[in-house]
Amino acid sequence: MTASIMFHDGNRRLQDEFDSRRISDRLEEKLTRTAFTDEDKAFIEGLTYFFLATADAEGRPDCSFKGGMSGFVRVTGPAELAFPDYDGNGMFKSLGNLLVNPNIGMLFIDLHDKPRRLRVNGTASVNREDPLLARTVGAQMIVRVHARAIFPNCPRYIPHLQLVEPSVYVPRPGGAPPEPKWKSFADFKDFVHPRQPTATGSED
C-alpha cells in the first residue's frame, strides 16, 4: 500500500517500533472506506449521541459530547453527513474550532445493545442557512461533514451499559426543552446570552 488516508509519520514510527505496519496496512485495505455503506447509515442514524474531536488553528485539541434523538445525525450523501448545533453554553468550543480548522474526528459508539464503534474523519463546515435547518427541531446551525476516512473499530473494550431514557433537554417535536438550571445560577444569570430562534421541524 503506497498511499494512506489513515496514517502519518508518527503512526508509522510506532508501527515500525512494534512491528505492526503490516496489520495496519491490512486493516486500512480491508476496512477503511471513503463512502458510507447502508449499514454505516443505519448505525449512525440510529444513535442518540457521538463524540466529536476538533482542534483550533494551532492544533490544540478539544473533545465534546453531542446528543439528540435517534436520527439527529443524518447521512446526507455518499461521503457526507450532517448534524445540528443545539443551544449550549455559548462558548462554541467545537464549532468555533471548525471555523479556523475544518478538520474533524467523530466517534460513533453503541454502549448499550450490541457494542460497536465507527470512526469518521474528515472536514466540516458550519452554516446558519443550511436547508436542513427548517426540518431539524431545535437546531440553530447545521454542521456538514465530508468524510475522508470511515473506519470501524474493534469493540472489545466497550462496556455494556443500560440506556434508560433520553435527556429531557434534547429537542423534539411538540414543545421547547426546559432551560438548564445553571443558567439561573447567581454567578451566570446576568451574563447568559439570549436563546436563539431555532427550527420547529414544521417544514418537510
QUIVEN-V364941 format. One record per pair of residues at least 12 apart in sequence whose ideal C-beta (glycine too) atoms are under 10 Angstrom apart, sorted by the first residue. I is the first residue (numbers start at 1). J is the second residue. If there is no record, write none. Layout:
((I | J) (I | J))
This chain:
((1 | 21) (1 | 22) (1 | 24) (1 | 25) (1 | 26) (1 | 28) (1 | 29) (4 | 24) (4 | 25) (4 | 28) (4 | 29) (4 | 32) (4 | 149) (5 | 28) (5 | 32) (5 | 33) (5 | 34) (5 | 121) (5 | 148) (5 | 149) (5 | 150) (5 | 151) (6 | 24) (6 | 25) (6 | 27) (6 | 28) (6 | 31) (6 | 32) (6 | 119) (6 | 121) (6 | 148) (6 | 149) (6 | 151) (7 | 21) (7 | 24) (7 | 25) (7 | 28) (11 | 24) (12 | 24) (27 | 151) (27 | 152) (27 | 153) (27 | 154) (28 | 149) (28 | 151) (31 | 150) (31 | 151) (31 | 152) (31 | 153) (31 | 154) (32 | 119) (32 | 121) (32 | 148) (32 | 149) (32 | 150) (32 | 151) (32 | 152) (33 | 79) (33 | 147) (33 | 149) (33 | 150) (33 | 151) (33 | 152) (34 | 78) (34 | 79) (34 | 122) (34 | 146) (34 | 147) (34 | 148) (34 | 149) (34 | 150) (35 | 75) (35 | 77) (35 | 78) (35 | 79) (35 | 80) (35 | 147) (35 | 150) (36 | 75) (36 | 76) (36 | 77) (36 | 78) (36 | 79) (36 | 80) (36 | 81) (36 | 118) (36 | 120) (36 | 147) (36 | 150) (37 | 75) (37 | 150) (37 | 152) (38 | 75) (39 | 116) (39 | 118) (39 | 152) (40 | 75) (40 | 81) (40 | 108) (40 | 118) (40 | 120) (40 | 147) (40 | 150) (40 | 152) (41 | 74) (41 | 75) (41 | 76) (41 | 81) (42 | 75) (43 | 75) (43 | 108) (43 | 109) (43 | 110) (43 | 114) (43 | 116) (43 | 117) (43 | 118) (43 | 152) (44 | 71) (44 | 73) (44 | 74) (44 | 75) (44 | 81) (44 | 83) (44 | 106) (44 | 108) (44 | 118) (44 | 120) (44 | 150) (45 | 70) (45 | 71) (45 | 72) (45 | 73) (45 | 74) (45 | 75) (45 | 81) (45 | 108) (46 | 70) (46 | 71) (46 | 73) (46 | 108) (46 | 110) (46 | 113) (47 | 67) (47 | 68) (47 | 70) (47 | 71) (47 | 72) (47 | 73) (47 | 108) (47 | 109) (47 | 110) (47 | 112) (47 | 116) (47 | 118) (48 | 66) (48 | 67) (48 | 68) (48 | 69) (48 | 70) (48 | 71) (48 | 72) (48 | 73) (48 | 110) (48 | 112) (48 | 163) (48 | 166) (48 | 167) (48 | 170) (49 | 65) (49 | 66) (49 | 67) (49 | 68) (49 | 72) (49 | 73) (49 | 108) (49 | 109) (49 | 110) (49 | 111) (49 | 163) (49 | 166) (49 | 167) (49 | 170) (50 | 64) (50 | 65) (50 | 66) (50 | 67) (50 | 68) (50 | 72) (50 | 73) (50 | 83) (50 | 106) (50 | 107) (50 | 108) (50 | 109) (50 | 117) (50 | 118) (50 | 120) (51 | 63) (51 | 64) (51 | 65) (51 | 66) (51 | 105) (51 | 106) (51 | 107) (51 | 108) (51 | 109) (51 | 117) (51 | 119) (52 | 64) (52 | 65) (52 | 66) (52 | 83) (52 | 93) (52 | 94) (52 | 95) (52 | 97) (52 | 98) (52 | 104) (52 | 105) (52 | 106) (52 | 107) (52 | 124) (52 | 143) (52 | 145) (53 | 94) (53 | 97) (53 | 103) (53 | 104) (53 | 105) (53 | 106) (53 | 107) (53 | 119) (53 | 121) (54 | 93) (54 | 94) (54 | 95) (54 | 96) (54 | 97) (54 | 98) (54 | 100) (54 | 101) (54 | 102) (54 | 103) (54 | 104) (54 | 105) (54 | 106) (54 | 124) (55 | 97) (55 | 98) (55 | 100) (55 | 101) (55 | 103) (55 | 104) (55 | 105) (56 | 93) (56 | 96) (56 | 97) (56 | 98) (56 | 99) (56 | 100) (56 | 101) (57 | 97) (57 | 99) (57 | 100) (57 | 101) (58 | 100) (58 | 101) (59 | 101) (59 | 103) (60 | 97) (60 | 101) (61 | 97) (61 | 105) (62 | 93) (62 | 94) (62 | 96) (62 | 97) (63 | 93) (63 | 94) (63 | 105) (63 | 107) (64 | 88) (64 | 93) (64 | 94) (64 | 95) (64 | 97) (65 | 94) (66 | 83) (66 | 84) (66 | 85) (66 | 86) (66 | 88) (66 | 94) (66 | 106) (66 | 143) (67 | 86) (67 | 166) (67 | 167) (67 | 169) (67 | 170) (68 | 83) (68 | 84) (68 | 86) (68 | 136) (68 | 137) (68 | 138) (68 | 139) (68 | 166) (68 | 167) (68 | 170) (68 | 171) (68 | 172) (69 | 137) (69 | 138) (69 | 166) (69 | 167) (69 | 170) (69 | 171) (69 | 172) (69 | 173) (70 | 166) (71 | 136) (72 | 84) (72 | 86) (72 | 136) (72 | 137) (72 | 138) (72 | 139) (72 | 170) (72 | 171) (72 | 172) (73 | 106) (73 | 108) (73 | 120) (73 | 143) (73 | 145) (74 | 132) (74 | 135) (74 | 136) (74 | 142) (75 | 120) (75 | 145) (75 | 147) (76 | 132) (76 | 142) (76 | 144) (76 | 145) (77 | 144) (77 | 146) (77 | 147) (78 | 147) (79 | 120) (79 | 122) (79 | 145) (79 | 146) (79 | 147) (79 | 148) (79 | 149) (79 | 150) (80 | 122) (80 | 144) (80 | 145) (80 | 146) (80 | 147) (81 | 106) (81 | 108) (81 | 120) (81 | 122) (81 | 124) (81 | 143) (81 | 144) (81 | 145) (81 | 146) (81 | 147) (81 | 150) (82 | 124) (82 | 125) (82 | 127) (82 | 130) (82 | 131) (82 | 132) (82 | 136) (82 | 139) (82 | 142) (82 | 143) (82 | 144) (82 | 145) (83 | 106) (83 | 124) (83 | 132) (83 | 136) (83 | 139) (83 | 141) (83 | 142) (83 | 143) (83 | 144) (83 | 145) (84 | 130) (84 | 132) (84 | 133) (84 | 136) (84 | 137) (84 | 138) (84 | 139) (84 | 140) (84 | 141) (84 | 142) (84 | 143) (84 | 171) (84 | 198) (84 | 199) (85 | 126) (85 | 127) (85 | 128) (85 | 133) (85 | 136) (85 | 138) (85 | 139) (85 | 140) (85 | 141) (85 | 142) (85 | 143) (85 | 196) (85 | 198) (86 | 136) (86 | 137) (86 | 138) (86 | 139) (86 | 140) (86 | 141) (86 | 169) (86 | 170) (86 | 171) (86 | 177) (86 | 198) (87 | 138) (87 | 139) (87 | 140) (87 | 169) (87 | 171) (87 | 176) (87 | 177) (87 | 179) (87 | 180) (87 | 183) (87 | 193) (87 | 195) (87 | 196) (87 | 198) (88 | 140) (88 | 180) (89 | 180) (89 | 182) (89 | 183) (89 | 188) (89 | 192) (89 | 193) (90 | 183) (90 | 191) (90 | 192) (90 | 193) (90 | 194) (90 | 195) (90 | 196) (92 | 126) (92 | 141) (94 | 124) (94 | 126) (94 | 143) (95 | 124) (95 | 126) (95 | 141) (95 | 143) (96 | 126) (97 | 124) (98 | 123) (98 | 124) (98 | 125) (98 | 126) (98 | 143) (98 | 145) (99 | 124) (99 | 125) (99 | 126) (101 | 123) (101 | 124) (102 | 122) (102 | 123) (102 | 124) (102 | 125) (102 | 126) (102 | 145) (102 | 146) (103 | 121) (103 | 122) (103 | 123) (103 | 124) (103 | 148) (104 | 120) (104 | 121) (104 | 122) (104 | 123) (104 | 124) (104 | 125) (104 | 143) (104 | 145) (104 | 146) (104 | 147) (104 | 148) (105 | 119) (105 | 120) (105 | 121) (105 | 122) (105 | 145) (105 | 149) (106 | 118) (106 | 119) (106 | 120) (106 | 121) (106 | 122) (106 | 124) (106 | 145) (106 | 147) (106 | 150) (107 | 119) (107 | 120) (107 | 121) (107 | 153) (108 | 120) (108 | 150) (108 | 152) (108 | 153) (109 | 153) (109 | 155) (109 | 158) (110 | 155) (110 | 158) (110 | 160) (110 | 161) (110 | 163) (111 | 155) (111 | 158) (111 | 159) (111 | 160) (111 | 161) (111 | 162) (111 | 163) (112 | 158) (112 | 159) (112 | 160) (112 | 161) (112 | 162) (112 | 163) (112 | 164) (113 | 160) (113 | 163) (114 | 155) (114 | 158) (114 | 160) (115 | 154) (115 | 155) (115 | 156) (115 | 157) (115 | 158) (115 | 159) (115 | 160) (115 | 161) (116 | 152) (116 | 153) (116 | 154) (116 | 155) (116 | 158) (117 | 151) (117 | 152) (117 | 153) (117 | 154) (117 | 155) (117 | 157) (117 | 158) (118 | 150) (118 | 151) (118 | 152) (118 | 153) (119 | 147) (119 | 149) (119 | 150) (119 | 151) (119 | 152) (119 | 153) (120 | 145) (120 | 146) (120 | 147) (120 | 148) (120 | 149) (120 | 150) (120 | 151) (121 | 145) (121 | 147) (121 | 148) (121 | 149) (121 | 150) (121 | 151) (122 | 144) (122 | 145) (122 | 146) (122 | 147) (122 | 148) (122 | 149) (122 | 150) (123 | 144) (123 | 145) (123 | 146) (123 | 147) (123 | 148) (124 | 143) (124 | 144) (124 | 145) (124 | 146) (125 | 142) (125 | 143) (125 | 144) (125 | 145) (125 | 146) (126 | 141) (126 | 142) (126 | 143) (126 | 144) (127 | 141) (127 | 142) (127 | 143) (127 | 144) (128 | 140) (128 | 141) (128 | 142) (128 | 196) (129 | 141) (129 | 142) (130 | 142) (130 | 143) (130 | 144) (131 | 203) (132 | 144) (132 | 199) (133 | 198) (133 | 199) (133 | 201) (133 | 203) (134 | 199) (134 | 200) (134 | 201) (134 | 202) (134 | 203) (134 | 204) (135 | 199) (135 | 200) (135 | 201) (135 | 202) (135 | 203) (135 | 204) (136 | 171) (136 | 198) (136 | 199) (136 | 200) (136 | 201) (136 | 203) (137 | 170) (137 | 171) (137 | 172) (137 | 173) (137 | 174) (137 | 175) (137 | 176) (137 | 177) (137 | 198) (137 | 199) (137 | 200) (137 | 201) (137 | 202) (138 | 169) (138 | 170) (138 | 171) (138 | 172) (138 | 173) (138 | 176) (138 | 177) (138 | 198) (138 | 199) (138 | 200) (138 | 201) (139 | 171) (139 | 196) (139 | 198) (139 | 199) (139 | 200) (139 | 201) (140 | 171) (140 | 195) (140 | 196) (140 | 197) (140 | 198) (140 | 199) (141 | 196) (141 | 198) (142 | 199) (168 | 180) (171 | 198) (171 | 199) (171 | 200) (171 | 201) (172 | 201) (173 | 200) (173 | 201) (173 | 202) (174 | 200) (174 | 201) (176 | 195) (176 | 198) (176 | 200) (179 | 192) (179 | 195) (180 | 192) (183 | 195))
